[in-house]
Amino acid sequence: ISTNPFHNELHAADVLQTTHSFLEQMNAKELPGVQKLHYFSLLIAAAVHDVGHPGYNNNFQSNASTKLAITYNDKSILENYHTSLAFRLILWSDKKKRKKRRQSDFSNNSSNDITTTTTNCSNDDVGDDDEFNIFQNMDPKQYQDCRQMIIQAVMGTDLASHFIKMGIMKDMPPSSSWDITDNNNTATTTNNKSKDYKRLSWEILSFMMHVADISNNAKIRPVAVQWTDRILEEFFLQGDKELEMKLPISPLCDRRCTSRPESQLGFIEFIIKPSFKVLSKQLPQITTQIMPIIEKNYQFWQEESEKEKKKDEKQQPLSSK
């Protein structure tokens, strides 16, 4: 069980539930071309997207030259690790081997040596015991399609690729305008359109899960505040470790100078609002059901920022005024 303040089982459950809400309440499941395998792949990806998270982000992994950073060549380090670990946990055959490997993989959550994460997986780790193999009833093509979609969705949670995905979503026409009729009345045209709709719909679903992953401030205020405090505490613990190791302190990780409300105002303004706005082009219900909550939270953090500034002014020495 993870001891991380934020990246733990609760966060996994939250992202899974939020993704499911998008599918059901925002009618994402009605997108043209979406199939049951899309739902399954997306929900599995949401459940496993942060499995084994060490509590230190990609920036830390790279700066500290951890084994994970070396293994994944500084490219989407944790996202690669989460995906790899998830499939190993699902496909391993030997229970004792699985338990031993899991203990090794998760050991860096509690160990002082943050560079000892084990990521090796031999061929002996995969066998015929299907006790945990949720893919066992799929044919080979279904499994490969599902695996690739899970990988794509988890890799898409890397904030380093956020603006690339935003560009793709901005350029995509609303699904309501997609021409689902076959004017030429040919099987080839219909098949090509079907493939296009599947591809476009999966782009939307994958981005939707990414948005669910960063949706703290799209929740009602008590929930949003709790997640904010959790993520900042995890950031600060990372900053403490970076200070101890004489590494550059990552953004928002220095507890000595990071403003709680300002950190949220910036994230809402530059990441949350634009993400939900571009997603609302495909899922219009977001405009009326979620955007008002984001606006209320933004106003709340503005008020908190004003309180913080007034408090700082009172504590400021008279000689410096």
Solvent accessible surface area in square Angstrom, and as a share of the most:
residue,aa,sasa,rsa
1,I,196,1.00
2,S,23,0.15
3,T,106,0.61
4,N,12,0.06
5,P,32,0.20
6,F,8,0.03
7,H,32,0.14
8,N,23,0.12
9,E,95,0.43
10,L,100,0.50
11,H,1,0.00
12,A,23,0.18
13,A,57,0.44
14,D,23,0.12
15,V,1,0.00
16,L,61,0.31
17,Q,108,0.48
18,T,12,0.07
19,T,0,0.00
20,H,87,0.39
21,S,23,0.15
22,F,4,0.02
23,L,6,0.03
24,E,74,0.33
25,Q,116,0.52
26,M,7,0.03
27,N,64,0.33
28,A,0,0.00
29,K,67,0.28
30,E,118,0.53
31,L,11,0.06
32,P,35,0.22
33,G,29,0.28
34,V,22,0.13
35,Q,86,0.38
36,K,169,0.71
37,L,39,0.19
38,H,12,0.05
39,Y,58,0.22
40,F,69,0.29
41,S,0,0.00
42,L,0,0.00
43,L,44,0.22
44,I,36,0.18
45,A,0,0.00
46,A,0,0.00
47,A,41,0.32
48,V,25,0.14
49,H,1,0.00
50,D,24,0.12
51,V,35,0.20
52,G,5,0.05
53,H,11,0.05
54,P,6,0.04
55,G,8,0.08
56,Y,37,0.14
57,N,45,0.23
58,N,35,0.18
59,N,64,0.33
60,F,0,0.00
61,Q,4,0.02
62,S,43,0.28
63,N,59,0.30
64,A,16,0.13
65,S,70,0.45
66,T,1,0.01
67,K,115,0.49
68,L,1,0.00
69,A,1,0.01
70,I,119,0.60
71,T,64,0.37
72,Y,40,0.15
73,N,112,0.58
74,D,80,0.41
75,K,146,0.62
76,S,28,0.18
77,I,2,0.01
78,L,6,0.03
79,E,18,0.08
80,N,42,0.21
81,Y,0,0.00
82,H,2,0.01
83,T,8,0.05
84,S,39,0.25
85,L,0,0.00
86,A,4,0.03
87,F,10,0.04
88,R,15,0.06
89,L,29,0.15
90,I,24,0.12
91,L,39,0.19
92,W,1,0.00
93,S,18,0.12
94,D,61,0.32
95,K,119,0.50
96,K,174,0.74
97,K,68,0.29
98,R,9,0.03
99,K,121,0.51
100,K,150,0.64
101,R,49,0.18
102,R,89,0.32
103,Q,107,0.48
104,S,36,0.23
105,D,0,0.00
106,F,56,0.23
107,S,45,0.29
108,N,5,0.02
109,N,32,0.16
110,S,96,0.62
111,S,44,0.28
112,N,135,0.69
113,D,67,0.35
114,I,10,0.05
115,T,44,0.25
116,T,51,0.30
117,T,2,0.01
118,T,38,0.22
119,T,21,0.12
120,N,110,0.56
121,C,52,0.31
122,S,58,0.37
123,N,142,0.73
124,D,102,0.53
125,D,0,0.00
126,V,80,0.46
127,G,36,0.34
128,D,141,0.73
129,D,57,0.30
130,D,58,0.30
131,E,96,0.43
132,F,97,0.41
133,N,25,0.13
134,I,81,0.41
135,F,8,0.03
136,Q,93,0.41
137,N,147,0.76
138,M,41,0.18
139,D,72,0.38
140,P,111,0.70
141,K,144,0.61
142,Q,80,0.36
143,Y,43,0.16
144,Q,91,0.40
145,D,54,0.28
146,C,0,0.00
147,R,74,0.27
148,Q,80,0.36
149,M,22,0.10
150,I,1,0.01
151,I,38,0.19
152,Q,90,0.40
153,A,0,0.00
154,V,0,0.00
155,M,54,0.24
156,G,7,0.06
157,T,12,0.07
158,D,12,0.06
159,L,84,0.42
160,A,90,0.70
161,S,32,0.21
162,H,1,0.00
163,F,136,0.57
164,I,120,0.61
165,K,27,0.12
166,M,8,0.03
167,G,30,0.29
168,I,74,0.38
169,M,3,0.01
170,K,123,0.52
171,D,123,0.64
172,M,8,0.04
173,P,69,0.43
174,P,48,0.30
175,S,16,0.10
176,S,109,0.70
177,S,72,0.46
178,W,22,0.08
179,D,71,0.37
180,I,119,0.60
181,T,78,0.45
182,D,40,0.21
183,N,124,0.64
184,N,105,0.54
185,N,134,0.68
186,T,60,0.35
187,A,88,0.68
188,T,94,0.54
189,T,31,0.18
190,T,69,0.40
191,N,75,0.38
192,N,77,0.39
193,K,45,0.19
194,S,41,0.27
195,K,121,0.51
196,D,64,0.33
197,Y,28,0.10
198,K,68,0.29
199,R,137,0.50
200,L,31,0.15
201,S,0,0.00
202,W,20,0.07
203,E,52,0.23
204,I,0,0.00
205,L,0,0.00
206,S,5,0.03
207,F,1,0.00
208,M,0,0.00
209,M,0,0.00
210,H,0,0.00
211,V,0,0.00
212,A,1,0.01
213,D,21,0.11
214,I,16,0.08
215,S,2,0.01
216,N,22,0.11
217,N,3,0.01
218,A,10,0.08
219,K,34,0.14
220,I,106,0.54
221,R,107,0.39
222,P,96,0.60
223,V,53,0.31
224,A,1,0.01
225,V,30,0.17
226,Q,99,0.44
227,W,19,0.07
228,T,0,0.00
229,D,61,0.32
230,R,67,0.24
231,I,21,0.11
232,L,7,0.04
233,E,66,0.30
234,E,7,0.03
235,F,44,0.18
236,F,30,0.12
237,L,79,0.39
238,Q,2,0.01
239,G,3,0.03
240,D,57,0.29
241,K,29,0.12
242,E,0,0.00
243,L,92,0.46
244,E,120,0.54
245,M,70,0.31
246,K,181,0.77
247,L,34,0.17
248,P,89,0.56
249,I,52,0.26
250,S,4,0.03
251,P,110,0.69
252,L,76,0.38
253,C,1,0.00
254,D,24,0.12
255,R,106,0.39
256,R,166,0.60
257,C,104,0.62
258,T,30,0.17
259,S,28,0.18
260,R,76,0.28
261,P,4,0.03
262,E,75,0.33
263,S,11,0.07
264,Q,15,0.07
265,L,20,0.10
266,G,26,0.25
267,F,58,0.24
268,I,0,0.00
269,E,84,0.38
270,F,131,0.55
271,I,20,0.10
272,I,1,0.00
273,K,46,0.20
274,P,41,0.26
275,S,0,0.00
276,F,1,0.00
277,K,145,0.62
278,V,13,0.08
279,L,0,0.00
280,S,16,0.11
281,K,70,0.30
282,Q,6,0.03
283,L,3,0.02
284,P,89,0.56
285,Q,50,0.22
286,I,0,0.00
287,T,75,0.43
288,T,104,0.61
289,Q,85,0.38
290,I,24,0.12
291,M,35,0.16
292,P,58,0.36
293,I,48,0.24
294,I,0,0.00
295,E,67,0.30
296,K,130,0.55
297,N,2,0.01
298,Y,36,0.14
299,Q,100,0.45
300,F,28,0.12
301,W,1,0.00
302,Q,78,0.34
303,E,99,0.44
304,E,35,0.16
305,S,4,0.02
306,E,91,0.41
307,K,128,0.54
308,E,54,0.24
309,K,102,0.43
310,K,124,0.53
311,K,121,0.51
312,D,78,0.40
313,E,101,0.45
314,K,173,0.73
315,Q,122,0.54
316,Q,79,0.35
317,P,86,0.54
318,L,153,0.76
319,S,110,0.71
320,S,63,0.41
321,K,143,0.61
